[in-house]
């Protein structure tokens, strides 16, 4: 603590007594001003007002010390400005210019900091606006909605920018966000309307199938049901899983009912004692080919089991020679190959692909599957080249006949896999274009 003599000396340095009043010498561009009265002695009065100044200086020291230790220095600016405003009216004796200088330096440093922060805030908000404007055109409604929510939180947490830019930035950001929600609302309305149309179309096909399921015109009805199955695939509608499953179950039940009756009809002909004619055998194989082609509308995990069952049935039908039989066999084989490749694709997507990266819209999902198949094709082509190279290098010795036949079988298998994948890529591309 300073001695009384020193405090008194400092008081006289900055003030004086005149006509019973205590005066502060000119300071801060102000003339001398009276700050109090002498109540007892002049020295006591001067000392009192010096101590008042010391209290004010201690308050400034404490404020600036706490400010330096704080991460949020801006929170002290208002207090500093308040004290600075008191300096020209404060009743005390001391170096007010030194306090004013220190507070002014703090104010100026904070002005620089505020400007820097506002530049950072501006950069952050411009980034939010760019992201919002990009998201406003997104079709990935679920993931984009989550990102929009994060952007809103980030925007609210970001500090202010220059006042003359605030309204413009706020308007741009909110316009982009609103544009996204307007598009999502319109999409949901379209989806609802489309869902209604899809349900109506599926129910029409179910009704037609149910009207045919008890028909005795087996040949004609087989063709008609095949056409209904193709029409079902072409609807390519997206419905809630439970609802889609219920509709498909009804449609499949009507088809299965007819084809079970067809199988019973064929079995009855077989047990009649007379050998089945080539025409009957062709009809059986044609029905199996049609059923295999209809499996494209069945979920892959279920379809693969049905395809294997159809292959077992095919072997029991019997042999028929001729071009028509070859064409039906080709249809049946291609249909089964597609089912097996689709099953393999779905297995790959479940095991190797992050579910979050799989699109949700019909068009994007079809494009995604086409792209995935193209990637898988690269491996098939590489494997095929290795097999062909091994076959070319194989010695023509009779001892190698068994291995040669194995290589030729594998080559034909990979050629079929490649053709099937290309067919599926074309199918998915058509579905994507139709759903866009």
Secondary structure as the mmCIF struct_conf table of DSSP 4:
data_model
#
loop_
_struct_conf.conf_type_id
_struct_conf.id
_struct_conf.beg_label_comp_id
_struct_conf.beg_label_asym_id
_struct_conf.beg_label_seq_id
_struct_conf.end_label_comp_id
_struct_conf.end_label_asym_id
_struct_conf.end_label_seq_id
HELX_RH_AL_P HELX_RH_AL_P1 UNK A 4 UNK A 14
STRN STRN1 UNK A 15 UNK A 18
TURN_TY1_P TURN_TY1_P1 UNK A 19 UNK A 20
STRN STRN2 UNK A 21 UNK A 24
HELX_LH_PP_P HELX_LH_PP_P1 UNK A 25 UNK A 25
BEND BEND1 UNK A 26 UNK A 26
STRN STRN3 UNK A 27 UNK A 27
TURN_TY1_P TURN_TY1_P2 UNK A 28 UNK A 29
STRN STRN4 UNK A 30 UNK A 30
STRN STRN5 UNK A 33 UNK A 37
BEND BEND2 UNK A 39 UNK A 40
HELX_RH_AL_P HELX_RH_AL_P2 UNK A 42 UNK A 69
BEND BEND3 UNK A 71 UNK A 71
HELX_RH_3T_P HELX_RH_3T_P1 UNK A 73 UNK A 76
HELX_RH_AL_P HELX_RH_AL_P3 UNK A 77 UNK A 86
TURN_TY1_P TURN_TY1_P3 UNK A 87 UNK A 89
BEND BEND4 UNK A 94 UNK A 94
HELX_RH_AL_P HELX_RH_AL_P4 UNK A 96 UNK A 135
TURN_TY1_P TURN_TY1_P4 UNK A 136 UNK A 137
BEND BEND5 UNK A 139 UNK A 139
HELX_RH_AL_P HELX_RH_AL_P5 UNK A 141 UNK A 157
BEND BEND6 UNK A 158 UNK A 158
HELX_RH_AL_P HELX_RH_AL_P6 UNK A 163 UNK A 212
TURN_TY1_P TURN_TY1_P5 UNK A 213 UNK A 214
BEND BEND7 UNK A 216 UNK A 216
HELX_RH_AL_P HELX_RH_AL_P7 UNK A 218 UNK A 235
HELX_RH_AL_P HELX_RH_AL_P8 UNK A 241 UNK A 270
TURN_TY1_P TURN_TY1_P6 UNK A 271 UNK A 272
BEND BEND8 UNK A 273 UNK A 274
HELX_LH_PP_P HELX_LH_PP_P2 UNK A 275 UNK A 277
HELX_RH_AL_P HELX_RH_AL_P9 UNK A 278 UNK A 294
HELX_RH_3T_P HELX_RH_3T_P2 UNK A 295 UNK A 297
BEND BEND9 UNK A 298 UNK A 298
HELX_RH_AL_P HELX_RH_AL_P10 UNK A 300 UNK A 317
BEND BEND10 UNK A 322 UNK A 322
HELX_RH_AL_P HELX_RH_AL_P11 UNK A 323 UNK A 352
BEND BEND11 UNK A 353 UNK A 353
HELX_RH_3T_P HELX_RH_3T_P3 UNK A 355 UNK A 357
BEND BEND12 UNK A 358 UNK A 358
BEND BEND13 UNK A 361 UNK A 361
HELX_RH_AL_P HELX_RH_AL_P12 UNK A 362 UNK A 393
BEND BEND14 UNK A 394 UNK A 394
HELX_RH_3T_P HELX_RH_3T_P4 UNK A 398 UNK A 400
HELX_RH_AL_P HELX_RH_AL_P13 UNK A 401 UNK A 435
#
